[in-house]
Amino acid sequence: MSLYINEQQPQDDNLDYDFRVLVLEQKNDSNSDGTVDVDVEQSEMKGKLLEGIRTFSGINRFFDEFDTKIAYPNEESIKYDVGSDGFIVILVKSAALKAKVVEFIDDYLKSLPSSSPKEVQRPEDDPSDADNDTRTVKKAKK
């Protein structure tokens, strides 16, 4: 079974961007109405770029293997969504499963030719962006 973005394989198989993955550990249970609130501030998250996957066919192969090795065996403990902009959110119910997902991604990317997985850096963690810092700084009174 293959995952096709927008239900069909695009005519141009090349990707214009790297897919980005955010793996979140769900810290709480569902509400009484069946919905689930995920507090991202308190979640342990891990971000990855799927560098080395340059085609829709490649991303389909990635998800075929991901589904077989990770998603189907853990069906009750994992959910994921693939956005049309290349942003993938994977929500897991335990730290152990989060580690397993991250390990799968790292191992899969290492198996690709010329691949070097990079962690996604949040803008506030980017030291090269110090000049663009918009936080207010209070000066000490003399």
C-alpha positions in Angstrom: 0.0 0.0 0.0 1.4 3.4 -1.0 0.7 6.8 0.4 0.0 9.3 -2.3 -0.2 13.0 -1.6 -3.6 14.3 -2.6 -4.7 10.7 -3.4 -2.6 10.4 -6.6 0.9 10.3 -7.8 1.9 13.7 -9.2 3.2 13.9 -12.7 6.4 15.6 -11.6 7.8 13.2 -9.0 10.5 15.6 -7.7 10.0 17.4 -4.4 10.6 21.1 -4.2 11.4 20.9 -0.5 12.6 18.4 2.2 9.8 16.9 4.3 10.0 17.9 8.0 9.0 15.6 10.8 7.9 16.6 14.3 7.6 13.7 16.8 5.5 14.6 19.9 4.9 12.5 23.0 1.3 12.8 24.2 1.4 13.5 27.9 -2.3 13.3 28.7 -5.4 11.2 28.0 -8.5 12.1 26.0 -11.2 14.4 27.3 -14.7 13.3 28.2 -15.9 14.3 24.7 -13.2 12.0 23.0 -10.9 14.8 21.9 -7.3 14.9 22.9 -5.4 18.0 24.0 -1.7 18.0 23.5 0.2 20.6 25.4 3.2 21.2 23.1 5.0 23.3 25.7 5.1 20.3 28.1 5.7 17.7 25.4 9.0 16.2 24.7 9.5 16.8 21.0 12.0 15.9 18.4 12.3 17.4 14.9 14.0 15.8 11.8 14.5 16.7 8.2 13.9 13.9 5.7 17.0 14.8 3.7 17.9 12.4 1.0 14.3 11.8 0.0 14.0 13.8 -3.1 10.8 12.4 -4.8 7.2 11.6 -4.0 8.0 8.0 -4.8 10.8 8.2 -2.2 8.4 9.6 0.5 5.9 6.8 -0.4 8.6 4.2 0.1 9.5 5.8 3.5 5.9 5.6 4.7 5.4 2.1 3.4 8.3 1.0 5.6 7.3 3.2 8.5 3.8 1.8 8.4 5.0 -1.8 8.3 7.7 -1.4 11.0 6.3 1.2 13.3 2.7 2.4 12.7 0.8 -0.9 12.2 2.5 -2.7 15.2 1.7 0.3 17.4 -1.6 1.2 15.9 -3.3 2.1 19.2 -0.3 4.3 20.4 0.6 6.4 17.3 -1.1 8.9 15.0 0.4 10.9 12.2 -0.6 13.5 9.7 1.2 14.5 6.5 0.6 18.0 5.4 0.7 19.1 1.7 3.5 21.5 2.7 5.8 18.7 3.7 5.2 19.0 7.4 4.6 15.7 9.2 3.4 15.5 12.8 3.7 12.1 14.6 2.0 11.8 17.9 3.0 8.9 20.2 1.8 7.8 23.6 5.1 7.0 25.2 8.8 8.0 25.4 9.8 4.5 24.3 7.7 4.7 21.1 9.0 8.3 20.5 12.6 6.9 20.7 11.7 4.0 18.4 10.2 6.5 15.8 13.3 8.7 15.9 15.6 5.7 15.6 13.6 4.4 12.6 13.9 7.8 10.9 17.7 8.0 11.6 18.3 4.5 10.4 16.2 5.0 7.3 18.0 8.2 6.3 21.4 6.5 6.9 20.4 3.8 4.5 19.8 6.3 1.7 22.7 7.3 -0.5 24.3 10.7 0.4 22.1 11.2 3.4 22.9 13.0 6.6 20.0 13.5 8.9 19.7 16.9 10.5 17.7 17.9 13.5 15.3 20.7 13.0 16.4 23.8 14.9 13.6 26.0 16.3 14.0 29.7 15.4 14.5 30.7 19.1 17.4 28.2 19.3 19.2 29.6 16.3 22.4 31.4 17.5 23.0 33.0 14.1 19.7 34.9 14.5 20.8 37.0 17.5 20.6 40.2 15.4 16.9 39.6 14.7 15.9 39.0 18.4 12.6 40.8 19.0 12.4 40.2 22.8 12.2 43.3 24.9 15.3 43.9 27.1 14.9 46.0 30.2 17.9 48.2 31.0 19.0 48.6 34.6 18.3 52.0 36.2 21.4 54.0 37.3 
